[in-house]
């Protein structure tokens, strides 16, 4: 059990280096979870939305030819694979900045329902792949009309 008031450190007893270290740690913790640019694991950037009867997946794949893409569907999982080739450089060229990733990529997504693989439609326009992923008729929600007694 403590008796009497708790002593408060005077300004002379505070360590400025300790305060700077603590401030730096708090700043790192605060912005550590922010990402300022996509990473290789985030490529390609993808949007997915769904309704009761289908889902749509849009993937940004600039610089990738449509025939270089491999799309597979298994039950409720959609997988997109491909390769983006690096830009061709001439001898003597000096790269000043390289932010666009090149090489093989793969991303998989689990949807909230199984996909009817025979009904999948894929289109490619201006570097954007759009997949229409239908839900099987047997899994679609059914509306039941209630009859009065």
TAPE-V260447 format. One record per backbone hydrogen bond with DSSP energy under -0.5 kcal/mol. NH is the residue of the N-H (numbers start at 0). CO is the residue of the C=O. Records with the same first field share a line. If there is no record, write none. Layout:
NH: CO  CO
This chain:
12: 9
13: 9  10
15: 13
18: 14
19: 15
20: 16
21: 17
22: 18
23: 19
24: 20
25: 21
26: 22
27: 23
28: 24
29: 25
30: 26
31: 27
33: 30
41: 38
42: 39
44: 59
46: 57
48: 55
50: 53
54: 132
55: 48
56: 130
57: 46
58: 128
59: 44
60: 58  126
63: 60
67: 64
68: 65
69: 80
71: 78
73: 76
75: 73
76: 73
77: 108
78: 71
79: 106
80: 69
81: 104
83: 102
84: 82
92: 89
95: 93
102: 83
104: 81
106: 79
108: 77
110: 75  108
114: 74
115: 133
116: 114
118: 115
119: 116
120: 131
122: 129
124: 127
127: 124
128: 58  126
129: 122
130: 56
131: 120
132: 54  130
133: 131
134: 52
138: 135
139: 135  136
143: 141
144: 142
146: 144
